[in-house]
Amino acid sequence: MYKKIILFTALFATLGLSSNAQFLDLSNNSEHASVAFTIGKAGFGTEYGGLGIGGSLSICGFYVDCLINSPEHLYDKHMYSADSPNRFIDDSRAFTVNFGYQIPILSWLRIAPIIGYSQTSYGVVDRSSMNIEVDSESSTGRVRHDYISSEDFDEFNFGGAIFIQPIPFIEIGFVGTRRAIYGSIGFSLDSFSSED
């Protein structure tokens, strides 16, 4: 594992130096900002994980993201009485929020060490509970049940990320941490760039 990390780092160092890039020039971060949509597996490496969605933001090199996997049966259309044996159904939830600092390798390539917080939980959805959520635009509603957590696992999260900008204004990211693995696609903004 360590040999792969060393080889990976050496490869990027060689690319950066051979292309006349100013390797590890952190001043490039003052001109960089991006916003992205994230999707992947929250709760990675646990039995309570699942598909999650979220977002990320990067300003001047500082990076933050979140990924949330809601309980699967939260919006189940079945309703049961409070004394029904089918009232409860097993479910789980996962959440992670991470922070990092992007390190520019090339003009189109950045890496970032990541640290953060992860929570996975196991519990039940109470299908006898009924909360109505109304869409203000269409005036339609849907039923949301209560999720009752019985076990929560709070953990320190850590990992790394790589960001590629294949064309102007589009940024693709890949993030791997202890408790989440996901990708992102977003817009790279030039609002901080200095005008000549």
Salt bridges, closest charged atoms under 4 A:
ASP76 OD2 - HIS73 ND1 3.86
ASP76 OD1 - HIS78 ND1 2.68
ASP76 OD2 - ARG127 NH1 3.43
ASP126 OD1 - ARG87 NE 2.84
GLU133 OE1 - ARG142 NE 3.73
GLU133 OE2 - ARG144 NE 2.78
GLU155 OE2 - ARG178 NH2 3.43
GLU155 OE1 - ARG179 NE 2.87
GLU171 OE2 - HIS32 NE2 3.24
